[in-house]
């Protein structure tokens, strides 16, 4: 029995050595493939890089401009609406006061009910 264990251990050791050697060889092949792929990727990015950078910068400036315009229009429209409401309230205050009181009464009734 001890002889069989030694033979089995020897065979396992030899198999592990073969696997280790194969792994080292494959490791080098994989490293070379990755290096080649990375170099190709780097070349592709460097070719596209400046144009892409300019395109992104241009898009960024357009978005900033459009956002500023939208903000300005929103502020302008809000001022117009607030002036119109103010004029309406000043010309007919009792109707707005009645609407506010009615809304408060309905809201108080709804919130005051027990479920």
C-alpha positions in Angstrom: 0.0 0.0 0.0 2.7 2.5 0.8 4.2 1.9 -2.6 0.9 2.8 -4.3 0.7 6.0 -2.3 4.2 7.0 -3.4 3.4 6.2 -7.0 0.2 8.2 -6.8 1.9 11.1 -5.2 4.6 11.1 -7.8 2.1 11.0 -10.6 0.1 13.9 -9.0 3.3 15.9 -8.6 4.3 15.3 -12.2 0.8 16.3 -13.4 0.9 19.5 -11.3 4.3 20.4 -12.7 3.0 19.9 -16.3 -0.1 22.1 -15.5 2.2 24.7 -13.9 4.4 24.8 -17.0 1.4 25.0 -19.3 -0.1 27.8 -17.2 3.2 29.8 -17.4 3.2 29.4 -21.2 -0.5 30.4 -21.5 0.1 33.3 -19.2 2.7 34.7 -21.5 0.4 34.2 -24.5 -2.5 36.0 -22.7 -0.2 38.8 -21.6 1.0 39.3 -25.3 -2.6 39.3 -26.5 -3.7 41.8 -23.9 -0.7 44.0 -24.7 -1.5 43.9 -28.4 -5.2 44.7 -27.8 -4.3 47.5 -25.5 -1.9 49.0 -28.0 -4.6 48.8 -30.7 -7.2 50.4 -28.4 -4.7 53.2 -27.5 -4.1 53.9 -31.1 -7.8 54.0 -31.9 -8.5 56.4 -29.0 -5.6 58.7 -29.9 -6.9 58.9 -33.4 -10.5 59.7 -32.3 -9.5 61.6 -29.2 -9.1 65.2 -30.4 -12.2 65.2 -32.5 -14.2 63.6 -29.7 -12.9 66.0 -27.2 -13.9 69.0 -29.4 -17.4 67.5 -30.0 -18.0 67.0 -26.3 -16.8 70.6 -25.6 -19.1 71.9 -28.3 -22.1 69.9 -27.0 -21.3 71.1 -23.4 -21.4 74.7 -24.6 -24.7 74.2 -26.5 -26.3 72.6 -23.4 -25.1 75.4 -21.2 -26.4 78.1 -23.6 -29.8 76.4 -23.9 -30.1 75.9 -20.2 -29.4 79.7 -19.6 -32.0 80.6 -22.2 -34.6 78.3 -20.6 -33.8 79.8 -17.2 -34.2 83.3 -18.5 -37.5 82.5 -20.3 -38.8 80.8 -17.1 -37.9 83.8 -14.9 -39.5 86.2 -17.4 -42.7 84.1 -17.7 -42.9 83.8 -13.9 -42.7 87.6 -13.5 -45.4 88.1 -16.1 -47.7 85.6 -14.4 -47.1 87.1 -10.9 -47.8 90.6 -12.2 -51.0 89.4 -13.9 -52.2 87.7 -10.7 -51.2 90.8 -8.6 -53.2 93.0 -11.0 -56.2 90.7 -10.8 -56.1 90.5 -7.0 -55.8 94.3 -6.7 -58.8 94.9 -9.1 -61.1 92.3 -7.4 -59.8 91.4 -3.9 -63.1 90.0 -2.5 -63.4 87.2 -5.0 -59.9 86.0 -4.2 -60.4 86.4 -0.5 -63.6 84.3 -0.8 -61.8 81.6 -2.9 -59.0 81.4 -0.3 -61.4 81.1 2.6 -63.4 78.4 0.7 -60.3 76.5 -0.1 -59.1 76.7 3.5 -62.5 75.4 4.7 -62.5 72.4 2.3 -58.9 71.6 3.2 -59.6 71.8 6.9 -62.7 69.6 6.5 -60.8 67.0 4.6 -57.8 67.0 6.9 -59.9 67.1 10.1 -62.0 64.0 9.2 -61.2 60.9 11.1 -60.5 57.8 9.0 
